[in-house]
């Protein structure tokens, strides 16, 4: 009974680490795109507000 429990815990730990690594890799891939998108949205909003306030 104890051996399968230990194996399950080990597999859960491996899956958790794999999931964490996947999330970190995904963040590294998407973060520059998200930052660029947010910068573009900010610039567009700034320009629109600037023209509207004139």
PDB file of N, CA, C and O in Angstrom, chain B, residues numbered from 101:
ATOM      1  N   UNK B 101       0.826  -1.200   0.000  1.00  0.00           N
ATOM      2  CA  UNK B 101       0.000   0.000   0.000  1.00  0.00           C
ATOM      3  C   UNK B 101       0.872   1.267   0.000  1.00  0.00           C
ATOM      4  O   UNK B 101       0.525   2.260  -0.639  1.00  0.00           O
ATOM      5  N   UNK B 102       1.993   1.228   0.711  1.00  0.00           N
ATOM      6  CA  UNK B 102       2.815   2.431   0.813  1.00  0.00           C
ATOM      7  C   UNK B 102       3.540   2.736  -0.502  1.00  0.00           C
ATOM      8  O   UNK B 102       3.696   3.900  -0.870  1.00  0.00           O
ATOM      9  N   UNK B 103       3.986   1.684  -1.213  1.00  0.00           N
ATOM     10  CA  UNK B 103       4.763   1.912  -2.434  1.00  0.00           C
ATOM     11  C   UNK B 103       3.965   2.684  -3.497  1.00  0.00           C
ATOM     12  O   UNK B 103       4.481   3.656  -4.049  1.00  0.00           O
ATOM     13  N   UNK B 104       2.711   2.274  -3.799  1.00  0.00           N
ATOM     14  CA  UNK B 104       1.962   3.053  -4.797  1.00  0.00           C
ATOM     15  C   UNK B 104       1.756   4.503  -4.362  1.00  0.00           C
ATOM     16  O   UNK B 104       1.794   5.415  -5.187  1.00  0.00           O
ATOM     17  N   UNK B 105       1.538   4.709  -3.071  1.00  0.00           N
ATOM     18  CA  UNK B 105       1.372   6.074  -2.567  1.00  0.00           C
ATOM     19  C   UNK B 105       2.621   6.895  -2.816  1.00  0.00           C
ATOM     20  O   UNK B 105       2.534   8.054  -3.221  1.00  0.00           O
ATOM     21  N   UNK B 106       3.784   6.305  -2.577  1.00  0.00           N
ATOM     22  CA  UNK B 106       5.035   7.020  -2.809  1.00  0.00           C
ATOM     23  C   UNK B 106       5.211   7.323  -4.294  1.00  0.00           C
ATOM     24  O   UNK B 106       5.657   8.409  -4.664  1.00  0.00           O
ATOM     25  N   UNK B 107       4.858   6.360  -5.140  1.00  0.00           N
ATOM     26  CA  UNK B 107       4.972   6.584  -6.583  1.00  0.00           C
ATOM     27  C   UNK B 107       4.024   7.699  -7.018  1.00  0.00           C
ATOM     28  O   UNK B 107       4.388   8.534  -7.846  1.00  0.00           O
ATOM     29  N   UNK B 108       2.809   7.717  -6.463  1.00  0.00           N
ATOM     30  CA  UNK B 108       1.854   8.760  -6.832  1.00  0.00           C
ATOM     31  C   UNK B 108       2.387  10.128  -6.421  1.00  0.00           C
ATOM     32  O   UNK B 108       2.280  11.091  -7.179  1.00  0.00           O
ATOM     33  N   UNK B 109       2.957  10.213  -5.228  1.00  0.00           N
ATOM     34  CA  UNK B 109       3.504  11.492  -4.775  1.00  0.00           C
ATOM     35  C   UNK B 109       4.646  11.931  -5.690  1.00  0.00           C
ATOM     36  O   UNK B 109       4.748  13.106  -6.044  1.00  0.00           O
ATOM     37  N   UNK B 110       5.499  10.988  -6.068  1.00  0.00           N
ATOM     38  CA  UNK B 110       6.624  11.327  -6.939  1.00  0.00           C
ATOM     39  C   UNK B 110       6.103  11.819  -8.294  1.00  0.00           C
ATOM     40  O   UNK B 110       6.604  12.810  -8.825  1.00  0.00           O
ATOM     41  N   UNK B 111       5.104  11.134  -8.854  1.00  0.00           N
ATOM     42  CA  UNK B 111       4.578  11.551 -10.148  1.00  0.00           C
ATOM     43  C   UNK B 111       3.896  12.912 -10.028  1.00  0.00           C
ATOM     44  O   UNK B 111       3.974  13.721 -10.952  1.00  0.00           O
ATOM     45  N   UNK B 112       3.238  13.173  -8.915  1.00  0.00           N
ATOM     46  CA  UNK B 112       2.607  14.480  -8.724  1.00  0.00           C
ATOM     47  C   UNK B 112       3.672  15.568  -8.658  1.00  0.00           C
ATOM     48  O   UNK B 112       3.497  16.649  -9.220  1.00  0.00           O
ATOM     49  N   UNK B 113       4.775  15.280  -7.969  1.00  0.00           N
ATOM     50  CA  UNK B 113       5.850  16.267  -7.883  1.00  0.00           C
ATOM     51  C   UNK B 113       6.426  16.542  -9.273  1.00  0.00           C
ATOM     52  O   UNK B 113       6.688  17.693  -9.621  1.00  0.00           O
ATOM     53  N   UNK B 114       6.619  15.493 -10.058  1.00  0.00           N
ATOM     54  CA  UNK B 114       7.170  15.670 -11.404  1.00  0.00           C
ATOM     55  C   UNK B 114       6.191  16.477 -12.252  1.00  0.00           C
ATOM     56  O   UNK B 114       6.602  17.377 -12.983  1.00  0.00           O
ATOM     57  N   UNK B 115       4.899  16.161 -12.160  1.00  0.00           N
ATOM     58  CA  UNK B 115       3.907  16.886 -12.942  1.00  0.00           C
ATOM     59  C   UNK B 115       3.866  18.349 -12.520  1.00  0.00           C
ATOM     60  O   UNK B 115       3.737  19.235 -13.365  1.00  0.00           O
ATOM     61  N   UNK B 116       3.976  18.608 -11.204  1.00  0.00           N
ATOM     62  CA  UNK B 116       3.941  19.987 -10.710  1.00  0.00           C
ATOM     63  C   UNK B 116       5.141  20.769 -11.243  1.00  0.00           C
ATOM     64  O   UNK B 116       5.007  21.917 -11.665  1.00  0.00           O
ATOM     65  N   UNK B 117       6.320  20.130 -11.219  1.00  0.00           N
ATOM     66  CA  UNK B 117       7.519  20.800 -11.731  1.00  0.00           C
ATOM     67  C   UNK B 117       7.410  21.013 -13.237  1.00  0.00           C
ATOM     68  O   UNK B 117       7.801  22.061 -13.752  1.00  0.00           O
ATOM     69  N   UNK B 118       6.877  20.016 -13.940  1.00  0.00           N
ATOM     70  CA  UNK B 118       6.699  20.164 -15.385  1.00  0.00           C
ATOM     71  C   UNK B 118       5.717  21.296 -15.683  1.00  0.00           C
ATOM     72  O   UNK B 118       5.936  22.092 -16.597  1.00  0.00           O
ATOM     73  N   UNK B 119       4.635  21.361 -14.908  1.00  0.00           N
ATOM     74  CA  UNK B 119       3.644  22.411 -15.105  1.00  0.00           C
ATOM     75  C   UNK B 119       4.254  23.780 -14.835  1.00  0.00           C
ATOM     76  O   UNK B 119       4.009  24.733 -15.574  1.00  0.00           O
ATOM     77  N   UNK B 120       5.044  23.872 -13.781  1.00  0.00           N
ATOM     78  CA  UNK B 120       5.705  25.135 -13.446  1.00  0.00           C
ATOM     79  C   UNK B 120       6.664  25.552 -14.564  1.00  0.00           C
ATOM     80  O   UNK B 120       6.692  26.715 -14.967  1.00  0.00           O
ATOM     81  N   UNK B 121       7.446  24.591 -15.060  1.00  0.00           N
ATOM     82  CA  UNK B 121       8.389  24.886 -16.145  1.00  0.00           C
ATOM     83  C   UNK B 121       7.630  25.333 -17.396  1.00  0.00           C
ATOM     84  O   UNK B 121       8.059  26.252 -18.094  1.00  0.00           O
ATOM     85  N   UNK B 122       6.504  24.679 -17.673  1.00  0.00           N
ATOM     86  CA  UNK B 122       5.685  25.046 -18.830  1.00  0.00           C
ATOM     87  C   UNK B 122       5.144  26.466 -18.682  1.00  0.00           C
ATOM     88  O   UNK B 122       5.161  27.246 -19.634  1.00  0.00           O
ATOM     89  N   UNK B 123       4.663  26.796 -17.482  1.00  0.00           N
ATOM     90  CA  UNK B 123       4.129  28.142 -17.244  1.00  0.00           C
ATOM     91  C   UNK B 123       5.222  29.195 -17.394  1.00  0.00           C
ATOM     92  O   UNK B 123       4.986  30.260 -17.964  1.00  0.00           O
ATOM     93  N   UNK B 124       6.416  28.900 -16.882  1.00  0.00           N
ATOM     94  CA  UNK B 124       7.527  29.847 -16.995  1.00  0.00           C
ATOM     95  C   UNK B 124       7.904  30.040 -18.463  1.00  0.00           C
ATOM     96  O   UNK B 124       8.124  31.167 -18.908  1.00  0.00           O
ATOM     97  N   UNK B 125       7.977  28.939 -19.215  1.00  0.00           N
ATOM     98  CA  UNK B 125       8.318  29.036 -20.637  1.00  0.00           C
ATOM     99  C   UNK B 125       7.245  29.824 -21.389  1.00  0.00           C
ATOM    100  O   UNK B 125       7.561  30.662 -22.234  1.00  0.00           O
ATOM    101  N   UNK B 126       5.984  29.552 -21.080  1.00  0.00           N
ATOM    102  CA  UNK B 126       4.883  30.259 -21.728  1.00  0.00           C
ATOM    103  C   UNK B 126       4.945  31.748 -21.410  1.00  0.00           C
ATOM    104  O   UNK B 126       4.724  32.589 -22.282  1.00  0.00           O
ATOM    105  N   UNK B 127       5.251  32.067 -20.145  1.00  0.00           N
ATOM    106  CA  UNK B 127       5.368  33.478 -19.745  1.00  0.00           C
ATOM    107  C   UNK B 127       6.510  34.166 -20.494  1.00  0.00           C
ATOM    108  O   UNK B 127       6.374  35.302 -20.948  1.00  0.00           O
ATOM    109  N   UNK B 128       7.639  33.459 -20.616  1.00  0.00           N
ATOM    110  CA  UNK B 128       8.783  34.044 -21.320  1.00  0.00           C
ATOM    111  C   UNK B 128       8.460  34.288 -22.789  1.00  0.00           C
ATOM    112  O   UNK B 128       8.953  35.244 -23.386  1.00  0.00           O
ATOM    113  N   UNK B 129       7.629  33.421 -23.371  1.00  0.00           N
ATOM    114  CA  UNK B 129       7.259  33.593 -24.776  1.00  0.00           C
ATOM    115  C   UNK B 129       6.242  34.734 -24.927  1.00  0.00           C
ATOM    116  O   UNK B 129       6.351  35.552 -25.840  1.00  0.00           O
ATOM    117  N   UNK B 130       5.253  34.780 -24.024  1.00  0.00           N
ATOM    118  CA  UNK B 130       4.154  35.728 -24.180  1.00  0.00           C
ATOM    119  C   UNK B 130       4.421  37.101 -23.580  1.00  0.00           C
ATOM    120  O   UNK B 130       3.836  38.086 -24.029  1.00  0.00           O
ATOM    121  N   UNK B 131       5.287  37.191 -22.579  1.00  0.00           N
ATOM    122  CA  UNK B 131       5.495  38.468 -21.888  1.00  0.00           C
ATOM    123  C   UNK B 131       5.910  39.599 -22.837  1.00  0.00           C
ATOM    124  O   UNK B 131       5.329  40.681 -22.757  1.00  0.00           O
ATOM    125  N   UNK B 132       6.885  39.400 -23.728  1.00  0.00           N
ATOM    126  CA  UNK B 132       7.258  40.503 -24.633  1.00  0.00           C
ATOM    127  C   UNK B 132       6.099  40.935 -25.524  1.00  0.00           C
ATOM    128  O   UNK B 132       5.929  42.127 -25.782  1.00  0.00           O
ATOM    129  N   UNK B 133       5.302  39.982 -25.996  1.00  0.00           N
ATOM    130  CA  UNK B 133       4.156  40.320 -26.837  1.00  0.00           C
ATOM    131  C   UNK B 133       3.121  41.097 -26.045  1.00  0.00           C
ATOM    132  O   UNK B 133       2.545  42.064 -26.543  1.00  0.00           O
ATOM    133  N   UNK B 134       2.881  40.667 -24.792  1.00  0.00           N
ATOM    134  CA  UNK B 134       1.910  41.369 -23.957  1.00  0.00           C
ATOM    135  C   UNK B 134       2.392  42.781 -23.649  1.00  0.00           C
ATOM    136  O   UNK B 134       1.607  43.728 -23.693  1.00  0.00           O
ATOM    137  N   UNK B 135       3.679  42.928 -23.339  1.00  0.00           N
ATOM    138  CA  UNK B 135       4.220  44.252 -23.046  1.00  0.00           C
ATOM    139  C   UNK B 135       4.132  45.153 -24.273  1.00  0.00           C
ATOM    140  O   UNK B 135       3.777  46.326 -24.160  1.00  0.00           O
ATOM    141  N   UNK B 136       4.450  44.613 -25.432  1.00  0.00           N
ATOM    142  CA  UNK B 136       4.374  45.398 -26.661  1.00  0.00           C
ATOM    143  C   UNK B 136       2.925  45.799 -26.942  1.00  0.00           C
ATOM    144  O   UNK B 136       2.659  46.927 -27.358  1.00  0.00           O
ATOM    145  N   UNK B 137       1.998  44.881 -26.716  1.00  0.00           N
ATOM    146  CA  UNK B 137       0.583  45.179 -26.938  1.00  0.00           C
ATOM    147  C   UNK B 137       0.112  46.272 -25.991  1.00  0.00           C
ATOM    148  O   UNK B 137      -0.580  47.204 -26.399  1.00  0.00           O
ATOM    149  N   UNK B 138       0.494  46.150 -24.719  1.00  0.00           N
ATOM    150  CA  UNK B 138       0.085  47.150 -23.735  1.00  0.00           C
ATOM    151  C   UNK B 138       0.696  48.508 -24.066  1.00  0.00           C
ATOM    152  O   UNK B 138       0.034  49.534 -23.911  1.00  0.00           O
ATOM    153  N   UNK B 139       1.939  48.528 -24.516  1.00  0.00           N
ATOM    154  CA  UNK B 139       2.584  49.786 -24.893  1.00  0.00           C
ATOM    155  C   UNK B 139       1.859  50.415 -26.080  1.00  0.00           C
ATOM    156  O   UNK B 139       1.622  51.622 -26.096  1.00  0.00           O
ATOM    157  N   UNK B 140       1.510  49.603 -27.068  1.00  0.00           N
ATOM    158  CA  UNK B 140       0.806  50.112 -28.244  1.00  0.00           C
ATOM    159  C   UNK B 140      -0.562  50.661 -27.849  1.00  0.00           C
ATOM    160  O   UNK B 140      -0.958  51.730 -28.314  1.00  0.00           O
ATOM    161  N   UNK B 141      -1.283  49.942 -27.000  1.00  0.00           N
ATOM    162  CA  UNK B 141      -2.599  50.403 -26.549  1.00  0.00           C
ATOM    163  C   UNK B 141      -2.456  51.710 -25.776  1.00  0.00           C
ATOM    164  O   UNK B 141      -3.260  52.627 -25.944  1.00  0.00           O
ATOM    165  N   UNK B 142      -1.429  51.793 -24.926  1.00  0.00           N
ATOM    166  CA  UNK B 142      -1.199  53.016 -24.159  1.00  0.00           C
ATOM    167  C   UNK B 142      -0.900  54.205 -25.056  1.00  0.00           C
ATOM    168  O   UNK B 142      -1.415  55.300 -24.830  1.00  0.00           O
ATOM    169  N   UNK B 143      -0.073  53.998 -26.069  1.00  0.00           N
ATOM    170  CA  UNK B 143       0.275  55.089 -26.993  1.00  0.00           C
ATOM    171  C   UNK B 143      -0.957  55.534 -27.775  1.00  0.00           C
ATOM    172  O   UNK B 143      -1.197  56.731 -27.934  1.00  0.00           O
ATOM    173  N   UNK B 144      -1.735  54.569 -28.262  1.00  0.00           N
ATOM    174  CA  UNK B 144      -2.944  54.906 -29.028  1.00  0.00           C
ATOM    175  C   UNK B 144      -3.933  55.661 -28.146  1.00  0.00           C
ATOM    176  O   UNK B 144      -4.509  56.660 -28.578  1.00  0.00           O
ATOM    177  N   UNK B 145      -4.133  55.194 -26.917  1.00  0.00           N
ATOM    178  CA  UNK B 145      -5.051  55.869 -25.998  1.00  0.00           C
ATOM    179  C   UNK B 145      -4.564  57.286 -25.704  1.00  0.00           C
ATOM    180  O   UNK B 145      -5.361  58.224 -25.666  1.00  0.00           O
ATOM    181  N   UNK B 146      -3.270  57.441 -25.500  1.00  0.00           N
ATOM    182  CA  UNK B 146      -2.697  58.765 -25.227  1.00  0.00           C
ATOM    183  C   UNK B 146      -2.937  59.712 -26.408  1.00  0.00           C
ATOM    184  O   UNK B 146      -3.341  60.860 -26.222  1.00  0.00           O
ATOM    185  N   UNK B 147      -2.684  59.216 -27.620  1.00  0.00           N
ATOM    186  CA  UNK B 147      -2.876  60.060 -28.798  1.00  0.00           C
ATOM    187  C   UNK B 147      -4.344  60.427 -28.984  1.00  0.00           C
ATOM    188  O   UNK B 147      -4.660  61.572 -29.304  1.00  0.00           O
ATOM    189  N   UNK B 148      -5.244  59.462 -28.785  1.00  0.00           N
ATOM    190  CA  UNK B 148      -6.673  59.749 -28.923  1.00  0.00           C
ATOM    191  C   UNK B 148      -7.115  60.789 -27.906  1.00  0.00           C
ATOM    192  O   UNK B 148      -7.823  61.734 -28.253  1.00  0.00           O
ATOM    193  N   UNK B 149      -6.704  60.626 -26.658  1.00  0.00           N
ATOM    194  CA  UNK B 149      -7.073  61.595 -25.624  1.00  0.00           C
ATOM    195  C   UNK B 149      -6.493  62.971 -25.942  1.00  0.00           C
ATOM    196  O   UNK B 149      -7.142  63.994 -25.724  1.00  0.00           O
ATOM    197  N   UNK B 150      -5.288  62.985 -26.449  1.00  0.00           N
ATOM    198  CA  UNK B 150      -4.639  64.259 -26.767  1.00  0.00           C
ATOM    199  C   UNK B 150      -5.406  64.999 -27.864  1.00  0.00           C
ATOM    200  O   UNK B 150      -5.590  66.214 -27.792  1.00  0.00           O
ATOM    201  N   UNK B 151      -5.854  64.252 -28.885  1.00  0.00           N
ATOM    202  CA  UNK B 151      -6.611  64.895 -29.960  1.00  0.00           C
ATOM    203  C   UNK B 151      -8.005  65.297 -29.493  1.00  0.00           C
ATOM    204  O   UNK B 151      -8.524  66.332 -29.914  1.00  0.00           O
ATOM    205  N   UNK B 152      -8.619  64.486 -28.624  1.00  0.00           N
ATOM    206  CA  UNK B 152      -9.958  64.808 -28.136  1.00  0.00           C
ATOM    207  C   UNK B 152      -9.944  66.027 -27.220  1.00  0.00           C
ATOM    208  O   UNK B 152     -10.899  66.804 -27.204  1.00  0.00           O
ATOM    209  N   UNK B 153      -8.869  66.199 -26.460  1.00  0.00           N
ATOM    210  CA  UNK B 153      -8.819  67.313 -25.507  1.00  0.00           C
ATOM    211  C   UNK B 153      -8.506  68.648 -26.180  1.00  0.00           C
ATOM    212  O   UNK B 153      -8.640  69.696 -25.549  1.00  0.00           O
ATOM    213  N   UNK B 154      -8.092  68.630 -27.448  1.00  0.00           N
ATOM    214  CA  UNK B 154      -7.784  69.896 -28.140  1.00  0.00           C
ATOM    215  C   UNK B 154      -9.057  70.634 -28.495  1.00  0.00           C
ATOM    216  O   UNK B 154      -9.001  71.716 -29.079  1.00  0.00           O
TER     217      UNK B 154
END
